[in-house]
Amino acid sequence: MSDAFGLGPYLRAQRRLAKLSLRQMADLAGVSNPYPSQIERGLHEPSVRILRAIAEALDLSAETVLEQAGLLSRDEAEATTTADAIRHDPDLNEDQKLALLSVYHSYRTSSMGGAATGARDSGARGSGDGDEYGAKAPRPRGPRRRTPGEAQPST
């Protein structure tokens, strides 16, 4: 767990992408304050239950975190959301991932509500009324566009 590509550095990078302090992540995951730091430094191997709680706190799929911990194979833990795919793209640096996630989330919450989020990413949070962040689909504004050849309404 202490190697440069292990669970600890991965969780640290994901926590930083989520802009969470160690204390905030601990609170969200329901663990003691020092525990996330100990995991990030490779001093502890957390249980599956703790890994699932950390995944939820970081808004990651549990499968992704379990794969990183070596508890699932890549075939079992393929990225299930667009955000997961961005987070795990090896060709992007941390700043690029953060920028893409920011743009992606802003589009999801403002302009792509209705039909675009009808087939929501698996593992998304929410009640089903809006997208995974609770945003409702915007109502169309202005006159309806006609298809070519469609008759003009009579006045």
C-alpha positions as CSV (number, residue, x, y, z in Angstrom):
1,M,0.0,0.0,0.0
2,S,2.9,2.4,0.4
3,D,4.0,2.5,-3.2
4,A,3.6,5.7,-5.2
5,F,0.7,4.2,-7.2
6,G,-1.2,2.6,-4.3
7,L,-4.5,3.4,-2.6
8,G,-3.1,6.1,-0.4
9,P,-1.8,8.5,-3.1
10,Y,-5.0,7.7,-5.2
11,L,-7.3,8.7,-2.3
12,R,-5.2,11.8,-1.6
13,A,-5.5,12.9,-5.2
14,Q,-9.3,12.3,-5.3
15,R,-9.7,14.1,-2.0
16,R,-7.9,17.1,-3.4
17,L,-9.9,17.0,-6.6
18,A,-13.0,17.1,-4.4
19,K,-11.5,20.0,-2.5
20,L,-12.0,18.3,0.8
21,S,-9.7,18.5,3.9
22,L,-8.8,15.4,5.7
23,R,-11.2,16.4,8.5
24,Q,-14.1,17.0,6.0
25,M,-13.5,13.6,4.4
26,A,-13.4,11.9,7.8
27,D,-16.7,13.5,8.7
28,L,-18.4,12.6,5.5
29,A,-17.1,9.0,5.7
30,G,-18.0,8.6,9.3
31,V,-14.4,7.7,10.5
32,S,-12.1,9.2,13.0
33,N,-10.2,12.4,12.0
34,P,-6.7,10.8,11.8
35,Y,-7.8,7.7,9.9
36,P,-7.9,9.1,6.4
37,S,-4.4,10.5,6.8
38,Q,-3.1,7.1,8.0
39,I,-4.7,5.5,5.0
40,E,-3.2,8.1,2.6
41,R,0.2,7.5,4.1
42,G,-0.1,3.7,3.8
43,L,-0.2,3.0,7.5
44,H,-3.6,1.2,7.5
45,E,-5.4,-1.0,5.1
46,P,-9.1,-0.1,5.5
47,S,-11.9,-2.6,5.4
48,V,-14.4,-2.8,2.5
49,R,-17.0,-1.0,4.6
50,I,-14.6,1.9,5.2
51,L,-13.6,2.0,1.5
52,R,-17.2,2.2,0.5
53,A,-17.8,5.1,3.0
54,I,-14.7,6.9,1.6
55,A,-15.9,6.4,-1.9
56,E,-19.3,7.9,-1.1
57,A,-17.6,10.8,0.7
58,L,-15.5,11.5,-2.4
59,D,-18.5,10.9,-4.8
60,L,-16.7,8.0,-6.4
61,S,-18.1,4.6,-7.3
62,A,-17.2,2.0,-4.7
63,E,-16.1,-0.3,-7.4
64,T,-13.4,2.2,-8.5
65,V,-12.0,2.5,-5.0
66,L,-12.1,-1.2,-4.4
67,E,-10.2,-1.8,-7.7
68,Q,-7.6,0.8,-6.6
69,A,-7.3,-1.1,-3.3
70,G,-6.7,-4.4,-5.2
71,L,-10.0,-5.9,-4.1
72,L,-11.6,-6.0,-7.6
73,S,-10.2,-6.6,-11.1
74,R,-10.4,-3.9,-13.7
75,D,-13.1,-5.9,-15.5
76,E,-15.3,-5.7,-12.4
77,A,-14.7,-2.1,-11.8
78,E,-15.0,-0.3,-15.1
79,A,-15.8,3.4,-14.9
80,T,-19.6,3.7,-14.5
81,T,-20.0,7.5,-14.9
82,T,-18.6,10.3,-17.0
83,A,-17.1,11.8,-13.8
84,D,-15.4,8.5,-13.0
85,A,-14.0,8.4,-16.5
86,I,-12.6,11.9,-16.1
87,R,-11.1,11.1,-12.7
88,H,-9.4,8.0,-14.0
89,D,-8.0,9.2,-17.3
90,P,-4.3,8.6,-17.1
91,D,-3.6,11.3,-19.7
92,L,-5.0,14.1,-17.7
93,N,-3.2,15.9,-14.8
94,E,-5.0,16.9,-11.6
95,D,-5.7,20.5,-12.8
96,Q,-7.2,19.3,-16.1
97,K,-9.4,16.8,-14.3
98,L,-10.6,19.5,-11.9
99,A,-11.4,21.8,-14.9
100,L,-13.3,19.1,-16.8
101,L,-15.2,18.0,-13.8
102,S,-16.2,21.6,-13.1
103,V,-17.4,22.1,-16.6
104,Y,-19.2,18.7,-16.7
105,H,-21.0,19.4,-13.4
106,S,-22.1,22.9,-14.5
107,Y,-23.5,21.5,-17.7
108,R,-25.3,18.7,-15.8
109,T,-26.9,21.1,-13.3
110,S,-27.8,23.9,-15.7
111,S,-28.5,23.0,-19.3
112,M,-28.8,19.2,-19.6
113,G,-31.5,18.4,-17.1
114,G,-34.5,16.6,-18.8
115,A,-33.8,14.1,-21.5
116,A,-30.1,14.2,-21.3
117,T,-30.2,13.1,-17.6
118,G,-33.1,10.7,-18.0
119,A,-30.6,7.9,-18.4
120,R,-28.6,9.0,-15.4
121,D,-25.1,7.7,-14.7
122,S,-25.3,4.6,-12.6
123,G,-24.5,5.2,-8.9
124,A,-25.7,8.8,-9.1
125,R,-27.3,10.3,-6.1
126,G,-30.7,12.0,-6.0
127,S,-34.4,11.4,-5.8
128,G,-35.0,10.9,-9.5
129,D,-36.9,14.2,-9.9
130,G,-33.9,16.0,-11.3
131,D,-30.3,15.1,-12.1
132,E,-27.9,13.7,-9.6
133,Y,-27.5,17.2,-8.1
134,G,-31.2,17.8,-7.7
135,A,-31.4,20.2,-10.7
136,K,-34.6,20.2,-12.7
137,A,-34.7,20.2,-16.4
138,P,-35.1,23.8,-17.8
139,R,-38.4,24.6,-19.6
140,P,-38.1,25.5,-23.2
141,R,-38.4,29.2,-23.8
142,G,-39.4,31.2,-26.9
143,P,-41.2,30.0,-30.0
144,R,-41.0,26.3,-31.0
145,R,-38.8,25.6,-33.9
146,R,-40.4,24.1,-36.9
147,T,-39.0,21.4,-39.0
148,P,-38.4,22.1,-42.7
149,G,-41.7,21.7,-44.6
150,E,-43.8,22.1,-41.5
151,A,-46.8,24.4,-42.1
152,Q,-46.9,27.8,-40.5
153,P,-49.8,28.3,-38.0
154,S,-52.7,30.3,-39.5
155,T,-53.3,33.7,-37.9
